[in-house]
Amino acid sequence: MYAFVSNPGNLPRWAAGLCKSVSKADAGWIVETTQGLMNLRFVEHNDLGVLDHYVSPAPGVEIYVPMRVLPNGSGSTVLFTLFQLPGMSDEKYAEDAGLVTRDLETLKRALEK
């Protein structure tokens, strides 16, 4: 699970709520989203299952997204924290939560095959 999710090249296969495509950039990755191009960078690869990442929807704006893959018996559990950002309406937050839920369900299905 960690190897698959930590590879940004796999994002279009499971994270349609975040990106349509992804390409390598100097300091991370560029993702094509429904809102345009955004910068993306993950924390360094590690043995702890930490997949925290930062999305930059505009210059000087960086959104922290905590994410973990935890061993769970013969499988894994993914923890994803979605913060309601300052100024974000409850409706927009609920929409984002729905996209994240859909993406995590897609990830589950993709890895169970």
All heavy atoms as an XYZ file, in Angstrom:
870
protein
N       0.831     -1.186      0.000
C       0.000      0.000      0.000
C       0.876      1.249      0.000
O       0.677      2.138     -0.815
C      -0.924     -0.026      1.213
C      -1.700      1.252      1.458
S      -3.119      1.507      0.418
C      -4.255      0.369      1.119
N       1.837      1.319      0.908
C       2.691      2.505      0.993
C       3.443      2.729     -0.314
O       3.504      3.857     -0.809
C       3.672      2.384      2.169
C       4.559      3.596      2.304
C       4.125      4.715      2.998
C       5.830      3.628      1.729
C       4.921      5.846      3.111
C       6.629      4.750      1.838
C       6.182      5.851      2.527
O       6.970      6.969      2.633
N       4.007      1.678     -0.887
C       4.776      1.825     -2.128
C       3.902      2.380     -3.244
O       4.335      3.254     -4.009
C       5.379      0.483     -2.541
N       2.677      1.915     -3.342
C       1.778      2.383     -4.387
C       1.379      3.842     -4.164
O       1.462      4.671     -5.068
C       0.530      1.494     -4.436
C      -0.436      1.873     -5.516
C      -0.253      1.426     -6.816
C      -1.543      2.671     -5.241
C      -1.145      1.773     -7.821
C      -2.435      3.024     -6.236
C      -2.235      2.577     -7.526
N       0.956      4.162     -2.956
C       0.451      5.507     -2.668
C       1.580      6.539     -2.645
O       1.375      7.683     -3.036
C      -0.340      5.524     -1.349
C      -0.831      6.923     -1.012
C      -1.527      4.576     -1.429
N       2.771      6.136     -2.234
C       3.872      7.098     -2.159
C       4.448      7.446     -3.529
O       5.256      8.362     -3.638
C       4.989      6.578     -1.245
O       5.620      5.442     -1.817
N       4.031      6.746     -4.565
C       4.476      7.051     -5.924
C       3.482      8.028     -6.549
O       2.388      7.626     -6.943
C       4.551      5.766     -6.748
C       4.964      6.011     -8.175
O       5.048      7.147     -8.641
N       5.223      4.947     -8.901
N       3.834      9.314     -6.669
C       2.895     10.293     -7.220
C       2.416      9.944     -8.631
O       1.318     10.340     -9.022
C       3.701     11.596     -7.226
C       4.712     11.403     -6.151
C       5.078      9.939     -6.215
N       3.189      9.176     -9.359
C       2.757      8.764    -10.692
C       1.488      7.938    -10.676
O       0.789      7.836    -11.688
N       1.163      7.347     -9.520
C      -0.059      6.552     -9.393
C      -1.289      7.387     -9.046
O      -2.412      6.868     -9.057
C       0.124      5.465     -8.328
C       1.047      4.367     -8.791
O       1.101      4.036     -9.969
N       1.789      3.799     -7.858
N      -1.120      8.639     -8.720
C      -2.253      9.470     -8.290
C      -3.440      9.449     -9.256
O      -4.583      9.299     -8.809
C      -1.808     10.906     -8.036
C      -1.075     11.147     -6.727
C      -0.443     12.530     -6.711
C      -2.021     10.978     -5.550
N      -3.233      9.580    -10.556
C      -4.401      9.566    -11.450
C      -5.179      8.252    -11.413
O      -6.361      8.225    -11.760
C      -3.796      9.789    -12.845
C      -2.502     10.483    -12.589
C      -2.002      9.895    -11.283
N      -4.558      7.181    -10.947
C      -5.228      5.880    -10.881
C      -6.202      5.778     -9.719
O      -7.089      4.934     -9.722
C      -4.199      4.758    -10.791
C      -3.356      4.658    -12.064
C      -2.287      3.622    -11.977
N      -2.836      2.299    -11.699
C      -2.079      1.260    -11.376
N      -0.767      1.383    -11.304
N      -2.626      0.097    -11.128
N      -6.023      6.643     -8.707
C      -6.910      6.527     -7.550
C      -7.385      7.856     -6.975
O      -8.365      7.887     -6.233
C      -6.250      5.699     -6.447
C      -5.055      6.328     -5.803
C      -3.760      6.240     -6.206
C      -5.046      7.151     -4.634
N      -2.949      6.964     -5.367
C      -3.713      7.523     -4.387
C      -6.047      7.599     -3.768
C      -3.345      8.344     -3.322
C      -5.683      8.412     -2.695
C      -4.340      8.769     -2.478
N      -6.738      8.956     -7.283
C      -7.071     10.241     -6.660
C      -7.648     11.231     -7.660
O      -7.158     12.345     -7.819
C      -5.836     10.820     -5.970
N      -8.727     10.827     -8.327
C      -9.353     11.702     -9.323
C      -9.870     12.993     -8.692
O      -9.979     14.012     -9.371
C     -10.482     10.962    -10.029
N     -10.162     12.970     -7.393
C     -10.587     14.178     -6.705
C      -9.477     15.209     -6.617
O      -9.731     16.398     -6.479
N      -8.241     14.750     -6.708
C      -7.085     15.648     -6.672
C      -6.562     15.944     -8.067
O      -6.290     17.085     -8.391
C      -5.949     15.042     -5.825
C      -4.610     15.791     -5.862
C      -4.759     17.180     -5.252
C      -3.542     15.005     -5.136
N      -6.404     14.920     -8.890
C      -5.728     15.189    -10.154
C      -6.199     14.329    -11.314
O      -6.665     13.216    -11.137
C      -4.227     15.036     -9.974
S      -3.634     13.355     -9.881
N      -6.010     14.917    -12.496
C      -6.258     14.207    -13.749
C      -4.955     13.622    -14.282
O      -4.939     12.575    -14.894
C      -6.812     15.173    -14.795
C      -8.119     15.806    -14.446
C      -8.487     16.794    -15.541
C      -9.721     17.584    -15.186
N     -10.079     18.504    -16.254
N      -3.869     14.355    -14.058
C      -2.548     13.897    -14.498
C      -1.505     14.471    -13.556
O      -1.775     15.401    -12.795
C      -2.259     14.339    -15.940
O      -2.134     15.745    -16.009
N      -0.299     13.918    -13.621
C       0.791     14.368    -12.759
C       2.088     14.293    -13.548
O       2.276     13.401    -14.376
C       0.860     13.514    -11.458
C       1.145     12.065    -11.758
C       1.866     14.069    -10.486
N       2.974     15.253    -13.293
C       4.288     15.231    -13.935
C       5.338     15.710    -12.942
O       5.050     16.478    -12.021
C       4.303     16.103    -15.193
O       3.944     17.434    -14.880
N       6.552     15.224    -13.117
C       7.664     15.563    -12.225
C       8.082     17.007    -12.452
O       8.134     17.475    -13.583
C       8.843     14.601    -12.483
C      10.027     14.810    -11.578
C       9.733     14.337    -10.171
C      10.980     14.435     -9.307
N      10.795     15.235     -8.117
N       8.374     17.697    -11.373
C       8.884     19.068    -11.418
C      10.157     19.120    -10.587
O      10.509     18.165     -9.911
C       7.844     20.035    -10.876
N      10.848     20.245    -10.636
C      12.115     20.383     -9.907
C      11.985     20.083     -8.419
O      12.738     19.309     -7.867
C      12.691     21.791    -10.087
C      13.156     22.051    -11.510
O      13.484     21.068    -12.210
O      13.179     23.213    -11.914
N      11.012     20.688     -7.765
C      10.897     20.556     -6.307
C       9.741     19.666     -5.889
O       9.265     19.758     -4.771
C      10.739     21.943     -5.691
N       9.283     18.812     -6.763
C       8.166     17.937     -6.419
C       7.431     17.507     -7.666
O       8.035     17.003     -8.608
N       6.134     17.759     -7.685
C       5.276     17.308     -8.774
C       4.296     18.409     -9.135
O       3.980     19.269     -8.320
C       4.507     16.060     -8.334
C       5.422     14.934     -7.998
C       6.071     14.716     -6.809
C       5.857     13.899     -8.869
N       6.855     13.604     -6.895
C       6.744     13.073     -8.147
C       5.559     13.573    -10.189
C       7.339     11.962     -8.703
C       6.148     12.456    -10.747
C       7.028     11.657    -10.013
N       3.801     18.354    -10.361
C       2.733     19.249    -10.797
C       1.541     18.370    -11.134
O       1.668     17.417    -11.911
C       3.154     20.095    -12.007
C       4.321     21.004    -11.611
C       1.968     20.910    -12.529
C       4.872     21.829    -12.746
N       0.405     18.694    -10.519
C      -0.809     17.929    -10.786
C      -1.785     18.813    -11.549
O      -1.920     20.005    -11.272
C      -1.454     17.382     -9.492
C      -0.595     16.330     -8.847
C      -1.763     18.478     -8.506
N      -2.451     18.203    -12.511
C      -3.504     18.887    -13.248
C      -4.811     18.579    -12.537
O      -5.201     17.412    -12.405
C      -3.559     18.392    -14.692
C      -4.656     19.033    -15.499
C      -4.814     18.425    -16.876
O      -4.099     17.456    -17.210
O      -5.683     18.913    -17.611
N      -5.473     19.612    -12.046
C      -6.727     19.464    -11.320
C      -7.851     20.143    -12.099
O      -7.598     20.815    -13.098
C      -6.640     20.101     -9.917
O      -6.682     21.524    -10.051
C      -5.378     19.676     -9.181
N      -9.059     20.010    -11.594
C     -10.178     20.703    -12.224
C     -10.059     22.217    -12.048
O     -10.666     22.972    -12.789
C     -11.524     20.219    -11.645
O     -11.508     20.398    -10.231
C     -11.767     18.759    -11.992
N      -9.251     22.662    -11.073
C      -9.035     24.094    -10.850
C      -7.757     24.599    -11.527
O      -7.370     25.737    -11.334
C      -8.951     24.407     -9.350
C     -10.269     24.300     -8.628
C     -10.470     22.920     -8.026
O      -9.520     22.180     -7.799
N     -11.710     22.550     -7.774
N      -7.078     23.753    -12.273
C      -5.838     24.151    -12.934
C      -4.648     23.380    -12.386
O      -4.802     22.397    -11.668
N      -3.453     23.857    -12.708
C      -2.224     23.200    -12.269
C      -1.892     23.583    -10.836
O      -2.045     24.745    -10.446
C      -1.065     23.569    -13.186
C      -1.211     23.164    -14.646
C      -0.006     23.642    -15.453
C      -1.382     21.664    -14.788
N      -1.426     22.591    -10.066
C      -1.005     22.828     -8.683
C       0.290     22.091     -8.419
O       0.519     21.018     -8.981
C      -2.063     22.321     -7.693
C      -3.345     23.056     -7.740
S      -4.418     22.504     -6.385
C      -5.961     23.205     -6.909
N       1.112     22.664     -7.562
C       2.327     21.986     -7.117
C       1.971     21.029     -5.984
O       1.066     21.296     -5.186
C       3.364     22.996     -6.626
C       3.918     23.820     -7.761
O       4.173     23.318     -8.847
N       4.091     25.097     -7.524
N       2.710     19.925     -5.936
C       2.497     18.895     -4.918
C       3.857     18.372     -4.496
O       4.721     18.128     -5.337
C       1.654     17.754     -5.499
C       1.533     16.477     -4.671
C       0.596     16.706     -3.489
C       1.022     15.330     -5.526
N       4.022     18.223     -3.187
C       5.247     17.580     -2.702
C       4.917     16.717     -1.499
O       4.062     17.054     -0.688
C       6.342     18.593     -2.376
C       6.068     19.481     -1.206
C       7.215     20.481     -0.963
N       6.887     21.385      0.112
C       7.092     21.148      1.394
N       7.669     20.026      1.778
N       6.751     22.015      2.317
N       5.565     15.552     -1.462
C       5.415     14.618     -0.358
C       6.598     14.748      0.584
O       7.687     15.159      0.180
C       5.395     13.170     -0.886
C       4.068     12.735     -1.432
C       3.746     12.938     -2.757
C       3.136     12.104     -0.616
C       2.528     12.534     -3.267
C       1.917     11.691     -1.115
C       1.613     11.910     -2.444
N       6.401     14.345      1.841
C       7.530     14.228      2.751
C       8.444     13.136      2.198
O       8.054     12.346      1.343
C       7.086     13.904      4.200
C       6.245     15.035      4.767
C       6.357     12.578      4.277
N       9.653     13.089      2.696
C      10.619     12.082      2.252
C      10.086     10.670      2.478
O       9.362     10.409      3.442
C      11.942     12.247      3.011
C      12.681     13.527      2.689
C      13.183     13.576      1.263
O      13.661     12.539      0.745
O      13.093     14.658      0.654
N      10.455      9.781      1.578
C      10.095      8.362      1.703
C      10.599      7.868      3.059
O      11.684      8.241      3.502
C      10.733      7.564      0.567
C      10.164      6.206      0.421
N      10.643      5.131      1.118
C       9.140      5.752     -0.329
C       9.954      4.067      0.795
N       9.022      4.414     -0.086
N       9.801      7.056      3.747
C      10.169      6.634      5.099
C       9.612      5.247      5.379
O       8.812      4.719      4.615
C       9.656      7.657      6.118
C       8.150      7.802      6.057
O       7.420      6.999      6.622
N       7.671      8.827      5.349
N      10.042      4.667      6.486
C       9.603      3.337      6.897
C       8.443      3.386      7.889
O       8.064      2.352      8.442
C      10.770      2.570      7.532
C      11.888      2.295      6.547
O      11.591      2.124      5.347
O      13.055      2.257      6.975
N       7.891      4.553      8.117
C       6.843      4.716      9.119
C       5.438      4.793      8.519
O       4.462      4.907      9.257
C       7.115      5.967      9.954
C       8.456      5.989     10.678
C       8.691      7.340     11.336
C       8.541      4.857     11.688
N       5.340      4.788      7.194
C       4.039      4.880      6.552
C       3.501      6.295      6.448
O       2.327      6.503      6.149
N       4.361      7.287      6.690
C       3.926      8.685      6.640
C       3.907      9.152      5.185
O       4.909      9.064      4.480
C       4.852      9.585      7.484
C       4.461     11.053      7.356
C       4.836      9.136      8.942
N       2.743      9.634      4.754
C       2.553     10.124      3.388
C       2.067     11.568      3.383
O       1.339     11.987      2.470
C       1.527      9.243      2.663
C       2.009      7.854      2.306
C       0.838      6.941      1.975
C       2.971      7.930      1.139
N       2.448     12.318      4.408
C       2.034     13.714      4.453
C       2.465     14.399      3.166
O       3.533     14.107      2.614
C       2.678     14.428      5.641
C       2.176     13.910      6.974
O       1.346     12.986      7.002
O       2.640     14.433      8.003
N       1.625     15.299      2.695
C       1.971     16.029      1.484
C       1.437     17.450      1.555
O       0.635     17.789      2.428
C       1.491     15.294      0.224
C       0.049     14.918      0.215
N      -0.449     13.848      0.934
C      -1.005     15.459     -0.423
C      -1.748     13.750      0.729
N      -2.114     14.715     -0.084
N       1.919     18.261      0.641
C       1.581     19.671      0.582
C       1.110     19.983     -0.826
O       1.778     19.650     -1.798
C       2.803     20.526      0.915
C       3.340     20.270      2.297
C       4.213     19.211      2.554
C       2.960     21.074      3.363
C       4.702     18.965      3.828
C       3.443     20.832      4.642
C       4.322     19.775      4.868
O       4.787     19.532      6.126
N      -0.044     20.628     -0.913
C      -0.598     21.037     -2.192
C      -0.549     22.560     -2.238
O      -0.920     23.228     -1.268
C      -2.061     20.554     -2.338
C      -2.648     20.986     -3.665
C      -2.139     19.048     -2.187
N      -0.075     23.100     -3.361
C       0.021     24.552     -3.521
C      -0.896     25.004     -4.659
O      -0.507     24.951     -5.829
C       1.469     24.962     -3.828
O       2.316     24.614     -2.766
N      -2.097     25.434     -4.315
C      -3.028     25.855     -5.362
C      -2.695     27.209     -5.983
O      -3.180     27.529     -7.053
C      -4.374     25.912     -4.631
C      -4.022     26.129     -3.206
C      -2.695     25.471     -2.997
N      -1.841     27.987     -5.305
C      -1.436     29.303     -5.814
C      -0.059     29.633     -5.242
O       0.320     29.102     -4.197
C      -2.455     30.360     -5.392
N       0.689     30.487     -5.906
C       2.004     30.869     -5.367
C       1.874     31.410     -3.950
O       0.989     32.216     -3.657
C       2.479     31.957     -6.336
C       1.737     31.679     -7.614
C       0.407     31.140     -7.183
N       2.718     30.907     -3.062
C       2.714     31.351     -1.674
C       1.657     30.701     -0.801
O       1.574     30.986      0.387
N       0.834     29.829     -1.372
C      -0.207     29.135     -0.613
C       0.134     27.648     -0.596
O       0.363     27.048     -1.643
C      -1.604     29.328     -1.258
C      -2.657     28.535     -0.502
C      -1.964     30.796     -1.331
N       0.215     27.082      0.603
C       0.531     25.666      0.723
C      -0.413     25.038      1.742
O      -0.543     25.524      2.860
C       1.985     25.491      1.152
C       2.486     24.084      1.034
C       3.992     23.989      1.184
O       4.504     24.281      2.286
O       4.643     23.619      0.208
N      -1.077     23.970      1.326
C      -2.035     23.280      2.187
C      -1.407     21.963      2.639
O      -0.988     21.150      1.812
C      -3.349     23.012      1.434
C      -3.970     24.341      0.986
C      -4.325     22.229      2.314
C      -5.099     24.184     -0.015
N      -1.348     21.787      3.947
C      -0.781     20.584      4.548
C      -1.851     19.507      4.626
O      -2.961     19.743      5.105
C      -0.252     20.920      5.946
C       0.181     19.731      6.771
C       1.183     18.879      6.329
C      -0.399     19.490      8.007
C       1.588     17.800      7.106
C       0.016     18.421      8.795
C       1.004     17.580      8.332
O       1.409     16.520      9.100
N      -1.505     18.297      4.142
C      -2.443     17.175      4.136
C      -1.783     15.977      4.830
O      -0.951     15.289      4.234
C      -2.852     16.799      2.695
C      -3.883     15.675      2.710
C      -3.368     18.007      1.937
N      -2.114     15.707      6.099
C      -1.559     14.545      6.792
C      -2.185     13.249      6.269
O      -3.397     13.177      6.064
C      -1.950     14.767      8.255
C      -2.462     16.163      8.350
C      -2.920     16.537      6.982
N      -1.337     12.250      6.066
C      -1.813     10.958      5.563
C      -0.866      9.875      6.069
O       0.346     10.078      6.101
C      -1.853     10.988      4.035
C      -2.475      9.793      3.390
S      -2.630     10.099      1.602
C      -3.316      8.551      1.091
N      -1.423      8.736      6.440
C      -0.627      7.620      6.956
C      -1.144      6.301      6.388
O      -2.333      6.161      6.125
C      -0.732      7.511      8.485
C      -0.429      8.751      9.284
C       1.056      9.037      9.311
N       1.412     10.102     10.220
C       1.387     11.395      9.927
N       0.983     11.780      8.751
N       1.759     12.297     10.804
N      -0.233      5.350      6.233
C      -0.590      3.965      5.941
C      -0.111      3.147      7.135
O       1.079      3.153      7.455
C       0.063      3.449      4.643
C      -0.224      1.967      4.453
C      -0.426      4.236      3.440
N      -1.048      2.477      7.792
C      -0.722      1.685      8.974
C      -0.936      0.208      8.683
O      -1.941     -0.170      8.081
C      -1.629      2.092     10.140
C      -1.652      3.578     10.503
C      -2.692      3.833     11.571
C      -0.284      4.022     10.957
N       0.007     -0.651      9.116
C      -0.221     -2.084      8.970
C      -1.440     -2.485      9.805
O      -1.659     -1.957     10.889
C       1.047     -2.730      9.522
C       1.933     -1.631      9.978
C       1.249     -0.333      9.777
N      -2.240     -3.402      9.255
C      -3.444     -3.840      9.953
C      -3.678     -5.310      9.608
O      -4.311     -5.623      8.601
C      -4.646     -2.991      9.547
C      -5.891     -3.316     10.331
O      -5.907     -4.226     11.149
N      -6.947     -2.575     10.072
N      -3.130     -6.201     10.406
C      -3.229     -7.626     10.129
C      -2.539     -7.946      8.816
O      -1.388     -7.571      8.607
N      -3.255     -8.580      7.904
C      -2.669     -8.913      6.603
C      -2.865     -7.784      5.593
O      -2.488     -7.917      4.430
C      -3.294    -10.199      6.053
O      -4.682    -10.006      5.848
N      -3.444     -6.657      6.023
C      -3.691     -5.533      5.121
C      -3.160     -4.236      5.688
O      -2.199     -4.221      6.462
N      -3.800     -3.155      5.312
C      -3.397     -1.822      5.745
C      -4.622     -0.964      5.995
O      -5.687     -1.209      5.442
C      -2.559     -1.134      4.662
O      -1.412     -1.850      4.357
N      -4.422      0.048      6.804
C      -5.429      1.076      7.014
C      -4.816      2.400      6.606
O      -3.677      2.705      6.964
C      -5.854      1.137      8.496
O      -6.480     -0.102      8.838
C      -6.814      2.282      8.757
N      -5.566      3.184      5.833
C      -5.100      4.508      5.413
C      -5.833      5.551      6.250
O      -7.058      5.525      6.359
C      -5.374      4.745      3.912
C      -5.012      6.167      3.513
C      -4.604      3.755      3.067
N      -5.063      6.448      6.844
C      -5.623      7.573      7.600
C      -5.364      8.841      6.799
O      -4.222      9.119      6.413
C      -4.959      7.706      8.965
C      -5.057      6.502      9.894
C      -4.277      6.765     11.171
C      -6.497      6.198     10.213
N      -6.405      9.593      6.542
C      -6.317     10.823      5.765
C      -7.027     11.905      6.561
O      -8.197     11.741      6.922
C      -7.002     10.622      4.409
C      -6.841     11.778      3.462
C      -5.938     11.695      2.412
C      -7.588     12.934      3.601
C      -5.787     12.748      1.525
C      -7.440     13.992      2.728
C      -6.543     13.901      1.685
N      -6.344     12.995      6.845
C      -6.940     14.084      7.600
C      -7.276     15.222      6.651
O      -6.403     15.707      5.923
C      -5.982     14.590      8.698
O      -5.649     13.491      9.548
C      -6.607     15.698      9.513
N      -8.520     15.624      6.653
C      -8.976     16.738      5.829
C      -9.361     17.882      6.756
O     -10.304     17.756      7.544
C     -10.184     16.310      4.981
C     -10.794     17.380      4.097
C      -9.808     17.798      3.001
C     -12.099     16.884      3.487
N      -8.613     18.966      6.682
C      -8.897     20.137      7.504
C      -9.879     21.053      6.786
O      -9.812     21.215      5.564
C      -7.620     20.935      7.780
C      -6.624     20.212      8.635
C      -5.374     19.877      8.134
C      -6.920     19.870      9.949
C      -4.440     19.217      8.916
C      -5.989     19.212     10.747
C      -4.751     18.891     10.226
N     -10.772     21.661      7.546
C     -11.612     22.710      6.989
C     -10.805     23.996      7.111
O     -10.534     24.483      8.205
C     -12.942     22.823      7.737
C     -13.874     23.826      7.104
C     -15.290     23.751      7.656
O     -15.577     22.983      8.573
N     -16.173     24.556      7.106
N     -10.392     24.513      5.970
C      -9.514     25.677      5.934
C     -10.257     26.944      6.331
O     -11.479     27.040      6.161
C      -8.924     25.830      4.537
C      -8.125     24.625      4.036
C      -7.722     24.819      2.583
C      -6.915     24.389      4.914
N      -9.544     27.942      6.847
C     -10.193     29.214      7.200
C     -10.931     29.785      5.982
O     -10.403     29.790      4.865
C      -9.019     30.114      7.595
C      -7.940     29.169      8.001
C      -8.113     27.951      7.130
N     -12.149     30.210      6.209
C     -12.940     30.792      5.135
C     -13.656     29.775      4.257
O     -14.425     30.151      3.373
N     -13.416     28.484      4.482
C     -14.064     27.448      3.676
C     -15.478     27.217      4.206
O     -15.671     26.991      5.401
C     -13.264     26.144      3.740
C     -13.879     24.997      2.946
S     -12.950     23.447      3.141
C     -11.648     23.680      1.931
N     -16.445     27.261      3.314
C     -17.830     27.035      3.732
C     -18.028     25.573      4.122
O     -17.274     24.693      3.701
C     -18.788     27.397      2.591
O     -18.679     26.450      1.535
N     -19.060     25.345      4.912
C     -19.397     23.972      5.291
C     -19.733     23.148      4.051
O     -19.399     21.963      3.972
C     -20.573     23.954      6.268
C     -20.215     24.508      7.639
O     -19.003     24.612      7.958
O     -21.148     24.830      8.402
N     -20.374     23.773      3.073
C     -20.745     23.073      1.846
C     -19.504     22.642      1.066
O     -19.431     21.516      0.569
C     -21.641     23.957      0.970
C     -23.008     24.226      1.564
C     -23.013     25.306      2.648
O     -22.048     26.107      2.767
O     -24.003     25.338      3.421
N     -18.522     23.537      0.950
C     -17.280     23.210      0.230
C     -16.511     22.128      0.978
O     -15.951     21.219      0.368
C     -16.418     24.469      0.059
C     -15.064     24.225     -0.575
C     -15.175     23.691     -1.995
C     -13.781     23.594     -2.617
N     -13.694     22.528     -3.606
N     -16.487     22.211      2.299
C     -15.810     21.192      3.099
C     -16.469     19.824      2.891
O     -15.787     18.822      2.705
C     -15.815     21.593      4.576
C     -15.120     20.588      5.466
C     -13.743     20.423      5.405
C     -15.848     19.808      6.351
C     -13.100     19.502      6.220
C     -15.217     18.888      7.172
C     -13.847     18.735      7.102
O     -13.214     17.821      7.893
N     -17.790     19.797      2.899
C     -18.521     18.541      2.681
C     -18.240     18.001      1.277
O     -18.077     16.789      1.090
C     -20.015     18.751      2.888
N     -18.148     18.885      0.294
C     -17.824     18.460     -1.074
C     -16.427     17.843     -1.121
O     -16.231     16.780     -1.710
C     -17.892     19.660     -2.021
C     -17.525     19.345     -3.454
C     -17.483     20.590     -4.320
O     -18.206     21.558     -4.036
O     -16.706     20.587     -5.300
N     -15.451     18.508     -0.495
C     -14.089     17.970     -0.457
C     -14.040     16.625      0.263
O     -13.358     15.701     -0.174
C     -13.133     18.957      0.223
C     -12.770     20.144     -0.653
O     -13.222     20.201     -1.819
O     -12.033     21.024     -0.170
N     -14.787     16.507      1.363
C     -14.825     15.241      2.109
C     -15.394     14.130      1.232
O     -14.904     12.990      1.263
C     -15.642     15.404      3.388
N     -16.386     14.444      0.444
C     -16.950     13.457     -0.471
C     -15.950     13.008     -1.520
O     -15.868     11.819     -1.847
N     -15.167     13.953     -2.041
C     -14.132     13.611     -3.027
C     -13.059     12.727     -2.408
O     -12.606     11.755     -3.027
C     -13.507     14.885     -3.613
C     -14.419     15.750     -4.476
C     -13.725     17.065     -4.821
C     -14.840     15.010     -5.734
N     -12.644     13.049     -1.194
C     -11.629     12.252     -0.513
C     -12.161     10.843     -0.257
O     -11.457      9.845     -0.495
C     -11.181     12.922      0.810
C     -10.346     11.968      1.655
C     -10.403     14.196      0.520
N     -13.398     10.742      0.193
C     -14.002      9.421      0.438
C     -14.023      8.607     -0.848
O     -13.643      7.424     -0.856
C     -15.421      9.579      1.009
O     -15.335     10.265      2.261
C     -16.096      8.229      1.202
N     -14.440      9.219     -1.934
C     -14.476      8.518     -3.222
C     -13.081      8.059     -3.632
O     -12.885      6.923     -4.067
C     -15.069      9.426     -4.299
C     -15.239      8.702     -5.639
C     -15.636      9.630     -6.741
N     -14.480     10.473     -7.043
C     -14.546     11.634     -7.672
N     -15.694     12.125     -8.052
N     -13.452     12.316     -7.921
N     -12.091      8.935     -3.469
C     -10.720      8.572     -3.838
C     -10.193      7.416     -2.994
O      -9.545      6.498     -3.510
C      -9.784      9.773     -3.708
C     -10.018     10.827     -4.778
O     -10.772     10.560     -5.746
O      -9.444     11.924     -4.650
N     -10.466      7.432     -1.703
C      -9.996      6.345     -0.840
C     -10.704      5.035     -1.154
O     -10.088      3.964     -1.086
C     -10.160      6.728      0.634
C      -9.255      7.872      1.100
C      -9.602      8.275      2.536
C      -7.784      7.519      0.968
N     -11.956      5.103     -1.527
C     -12.667      3.887     -1.956
C     -12.072      3.355     -3.265
O     -11.937      2.141     -3.439
C     -14.162      4.173     -2.105
C     -14.857      4.380     -0.770
C     -16.262      4.918     -0.878
O     -16.705      5.316     -1.990
O     -16.951      4.969      0.163
N     -11.708      4.265     -4.174
C     -11.046      3.855     -5.428
C      -9.708      3.211     -5.134
O      -9.356      2.194     -5.728
C     -10.884      5.076     -6.359
O     -12.166      5.622     -6.650
C     -10.186      4.680     -7.660
N      -8.947      3.778     -4.207
C      -7.655      3.224     -3.807
C      -7.842      1.812     -3.267
O      -7.110      0.871     -3.651
C      -6.997      4.112     -2.763
C      -5.700      3.593     -2.152
C      -4.616      3.457     -3.207
C      -5.244      4.525     -1.026
N      -8.809      1.625     -2.417
C      -9.088      0.305     -1.840
C      -9.391     -0.713     -2.927
O      -8.816     -1.806     -2.959
C     -10.239      0.402     -0.849
C     -10.599     -0.890     -0.140
C     -11.748     -0.652      0.837
C     -12.034     -1.802      1.733
N     -12.445     -3.013      1.105
N     -10.271     -0.356     -3.850
C     -10.634     -1.260     -4.939
C      -9.415     -1.568     -5.825
O      -9.201     -2.710     -6.226
C     -11.748     -0.686     -5.798
C     -13.117     -0.793     -5.153
C     -14.234     -0.441     -6.125
N     -14.084      0.858     -6.768
C     -14.470      2.012     -6.243
N     -15.036      2.035     -5.051
N     -14.307      3.145     -6.894
N      -8.620     -0.556     -6.122
C      -7.450     -0.744     -6.998
C      -6.446     -1.718     -6.386
O      -5.877     -2.556     -7.084
C      -6.779      0.596     -7.282
N      -6.253     -1.629     -5.086
C      -5.246     -2.478     -4.441
C      -5.781     -3.857     -4.064
O      -5.000     -4.757     -3.821
C      -4.652     -1.758     -3.232
C      -3.782     -0.576     -3.631
C      -3.347      0.190     -2.397
C      -2.592     -1.013     -4.441
N      -7.082     -4.005     -4.026
C      -7.641     -5.324     -3.725
C      -7.662     -6.222     -4.963
O      -7.871     -7.415     -4.840
C      -9.059     -5.174     -3.150
C      -9.047     -4.690     -1.719
C     -10.435     -4.508     -1.138
O     -11.418     -4.394     -1.913
O     -10.534     -4.462      0.093
N      -7.472     -5.632     -6.143
C      -7.491     -6.442     -7.388
C      -6.270     -7.279     -7.518
O      -5.211     -7.130     -7.426
C      -7.638     -5.537     -8.598
C      -9.018     -4.962     -8.709
C      -9.153     -4.142     -9.959
C     -10.539     -3.563    -10.042
N     -10.732     -2.778    -11.206
